[in-house]
Amino acid sequence: MTKKQLIEYIKTKGLYEDVDLVMIDELLYNIRIAKQSKADLKKYGLMMNVSKNDEKPYFQQSPAVNIYNSSIKNIMNLSRKLALSPLDRQNLKVTVEDEDDGFD
């Protein structure tokens, strides 16, 4: 979903105000963060060895877990503030098409 598509959808529901633009940007940004942290979790796992001595490993939770959880909370919060119900989010398939976000 692109920013333009999301704005159009909210407009068709009669809920769009210009001040919503910041929340829409943040929603799309948090969706990208959630996708990136989820990919990191799949690639590197939930735990990481933080020991400098390989013979005595010491595992801690990957920072990607907290990043993912935080971004999901933000997505849910922003969706509610934009009056997007669970059905709306399902209809929108709240995902972000690849846009140049400057992180790659």
C-alpha positions, -999 to 999 in steps of 0.1 A, spaced: 0 0 0 13 34 -9 8 66 10 -15 79 -17 -37 47 -16 -40 50 22 -50 87 20 -76 79 -7 -90 51 14 -94 73 45 -109 100 24 -135 76 10 -145 69 46 -149 106 52 -123 106 80 -93 124 64 -80 156 78 -48 173 67 -33 168 102 -36 130 96 -7 132 72 19 130 100 2 99 115 -1 83 80 37 88 75 44 73 109 21 44 102 39 36 70 73 41 86 64 17 114 52 -9 90 86 -8 72 104 -11 106 82 -41 116 90 -58 83 127 -51 86 130 -63 122 109 -94 114 133 -103 85 162 -98 109 146 -121 134 141 -148 107 177 -144 96 195 -141 130 170 -156 155 156 -144 187 187 -147 208 223 -135 202 256 -145 218 270 -114 234 300 -131 249 335 -123 236 346 -158 246 331 -184 222 338 -211 248 315 -195 273 285 -182 253 262 -158 269 229 -153 251 206 -123 252 174 -114 234 180 -98 201 172 -61 200 151 -68 169 125 -84 193 119 -51 211 120 -31 179 94 -54 163 71 -53 193 74 -15 196 66 -10 159 36 -33 161 22 -14 191 28 19 171 10 4 141 -20 -6 162 -21 28 180 -18 48 148 -44 26 131 -69 33 159 -62 70 158 -68 70 120 -101 51 128 -89 20 108 -108 -10 122 -93 -45 120 -116 -51 89 -102 -19 73 -67 -30 79 -75 -64 64 -91 -48 34 -61 -25 30 -37 -54 35 -17 -30 56 17 -35 40 41 -12 24 52 -15 -12 89 -12 -16 97 25 -15 131 41 -12 133 47 25 170 54 27 178 25 50 190 0 24 
